[in-house]
Amino acid sequence: MDRLTFDNAPDLLKPEQVQELLQISRSTFFRWVYADKLPGAVKIGSSWRVKTDELRKFLNQQARS
């Protein structure tokens, strides 16, 4: 399977996919979600998803600062 990148990512990312893209641990992912530091994170039922476009915008802003 191809490595996940923003170019081939779905519109909504699973936590594992965000972890792979950002090279962060599961605990860091959830710490950021609950601290409201991960833009685009939405809870659908009992599952978390992250909007790919919002995550990309956030990373671009972080890179500029």
Backbone as CSV, one residue per row, in Angstrom:
resi,resn,N_x,N_y,N_z,CA_x,CA_y,CA_z,C_x,C_y,C_z
1,MET,0.840,-1.184,0.000,0.000,0.000,0.000,0.883,1.245,0.000
2,ASP,0.443,2.279,-0.704,1.197,3.526,-0.761,1.172,4.232,0.577
3,ARG,2.240,4.965,0.821,2.327,5.763,2.048,1.294,6.886,1.971
4,LEU,0.641,7.168,3.081,-0.371,8.212,3.143,0.297,9.578,3.077
5,THR,-0.201,10.428,2.190,0.257,11.811,2.076,-0.983,12.693,1.971
6,PHE,-0.792,13.998,2.070,-1.934,14.892,1.903,-2.501,14.798,0.489
7,ASP,-1.686,14.423,-0.480,-2.162,14.317,-1.863,-3.114,13.144,-2.072
8,ASN,-2.950,12.082,-1.296,-3.820,10.921,-1.490,-4.721,10.658,-0.281
9,ALA,-4.801,11.615,0.635,-5.597,11.453,1.851,-7.084,11.658,1.575
10,PRO,-7.933,10.931,2.301,-9.381,11.160,2.179,-9.752,12.498,2.823
11,ASP,-10.979,12.941,2.607,-11.440,14.215,3.178,-11.471,14.201,4.698
12,LEU,-11.801,13.065,5.272,-11.815,12.903,6.726,-10.800,11.836,7.107
13,LEU,-9.913,12.200,8.021,-8.857,11.292,8.439,-9.199,10.609,9.754
14,LYS,-8.864,9.340,9.871,-8.969,8.615,11.124,-7.789,9.029,12.007
15,PRO,-7.906,8.851,13.316,-6.786,9.206,14.192,-5.459,8.575,13.758
16,GLU,-5.496,7.310,13.352,-4.274,6.624,12.934,-3.641,7.294,11.720
17,GLN,-4.470,7.806,10.829,-3.961,8.475,9.632,-3.307,9.811,9.988
18,VAL,-3.913,10.542,10.912,-3.318,11.806,11.372,-1.986,11.514,12.046
19,GLN,-1.958,10.483,12.854,-0.728,10.100,13.536,0.372,9.779,12.528
20,GLU,0.015,9.093,11.462,0.989,8.749,10.424,1.477,9.996,9.696
21,LEU,0.551,10.861,9.299,0.926,12.075,8.569,1.823,12.995,9.394
22,LEU,1.479,13.159,10.674,2.209,14.099,11.524,3.346,13.450,12.296
23,GLN,3.434,12.125,12.204,4.459,11.380,12.949,4.360,11.672,14.442
24,ILE,3.135,11.515,14.983,2.890,11.720,16.401,2.309,10.440,16.996
25,SER,2.381,10.337,18.303,1.846,9.160,18.977,0.336,9.285,19.164
26,ARG,-0.268,8.172,19.521,-1.700,8.140,19.814,-2.017,9.074,20.978
27,SER,-1.183,9.044,22.008,-1.448,9.891,23.179,-1.336,11.371,22.826
28,THR,-0.388,11.729,21.968,-0.268,13.122,21.534,-1.489,13.535,20.736
29,PHE,-1.962,12.671,19.849,-3.162,12.977,19.068,-4.317,13.326,19.997
30,PHE,-4.601,12.464,20.962,-5.749,12.698,21.834,-5.514,13.869,22.794
31,ARG,-4.295,14.066,23.211,-4.001,15.237,24.046,-4.304,16.510,23.277
32,TRP,-3.901,16.590,22.019,-4.178,17.759,21.180,-5.675,17.919,20.931
33,VAL,-6.374,16.819,20.691,-7.820,16.884,20.452,-8.527,17.463,21.674
34,TYR,-8.242,16.905,22.838,-8.947,17.341,24.050,-8.507,18.726,24.513
35,ALA,-7.331,19.184,24.098,-6.881,20.544,24.417,-7.332,21.529,23.345
36,ASP,-8.089,21.038,22.361,-8.587,21.866,21.258,-7.441,22.495,20.463
37,LYS,-6.377,21.736,20.264,-5.206,22.209,19.522,-5.091,21.560,18.138
38,LEU,-6.064,20.747,17.789,-6.026,20.067,16.503,-7.224,20.513,15.677
39,PRO,-7.021,21.497,14.794,-8.138,22.015,14.008,-8.731,20.950,13.093
40,GLY,-10.029,21.052,12.935,-10.716,20.117,12.056,-11.115,18.825,12.727
41,ALA,-10.808,18.670,14.020,-11.174,17.445,14.729,-12.660,17.481,15.077
42,VAL,-13.370,16.449,14.665,-14.801,16.343,14.948,-15.098,14.934,15.445
43,LYS,-16.035,14.855,16.342,-16.445,13.545,16.845,-17.732,13.149,16.130
44,ILE,-17.690,11.996,15.506,-18.844,11.455,14.790,-19.223,10.169,15.513
45,GLY,-20.326,10.236,16.243,-20.678,9.109,17.102,-19.630,8.987,18.190
46,SER,-18.955,7.859,18.246,-17.899,7.666,19.244,-16.509,7.729,18.614
47,SER,-16.449,8.089,17.339,-15.173,8.110,16.618,-14.725,9.523,16.301
48,TRP,-13.430,9.756,16.418,-12.855,11.046,16.030,-12.416,10.990,14.584
49,ARG,-12.618,12.110,13.884,-12.117,12.293,12.530,-11.541,13.701,12.447
50,VAL,-10.639,13.904,11.507,-10.025,15.222,11.313,-10.184,15.600,9.853
51,LYS,-10.691,16.801,9.617,-10.874,17.302,8.260,-9.497,17.604,7.658
52,THR,-9.204,16.947,6.565,-7.891,17.046,5.935,-7.553,18.485,5.546
53,ASP,-8.491,19.202,4.945,-8.217,20.580,4.510,-7.859,21.487,5.676
54,GLU,-8.571,21.342,6.793,-8.280,22.187,7.953,-6.938,21.847,8.576
55,LEU,-6.586,20.577,8.593,-5.286,20.172,9.116,-4.167,20.719,8.231
56,ARG,-4.360,20.656,6.934,-3.356,21.179,5.993,-3.172,22.690,6.181
57,LYS,-4.271,23.430,6.310,-4.190,24.883,6.533,-3.439,25.190,7.816
58,PHE,-3.740,24.460,8.879,-3.087,24.643,10.167,-1.575,24.430,10.042
59,LEU,-1.183,23.369,9.360,0.243,23.084,9.211,0.939,24.161,8.385
60,ASN,0.274,24.649,7.358,0.853,25.730,6.549,1.033,27.002,7.383
61,GLN,0.063,27.307,8.239,0.183,28.476,9.114,1.325,28.303,10.099
62,GLN,1.467,27.112,10.641,2.544,26.844,11.594,3.908,26.975,10.924
63,ALA,3.988,26.566,9.682,5.249,26.643,8.951,5.658,28.089,8.674
64,ARG,4.652,28.971,8.511,4.927,30.380,8.234,5.338,31.160,9.479
65,SER,4.941,30.666,10.664,5.243,31.438,11.882,6.564,31.078,12.500
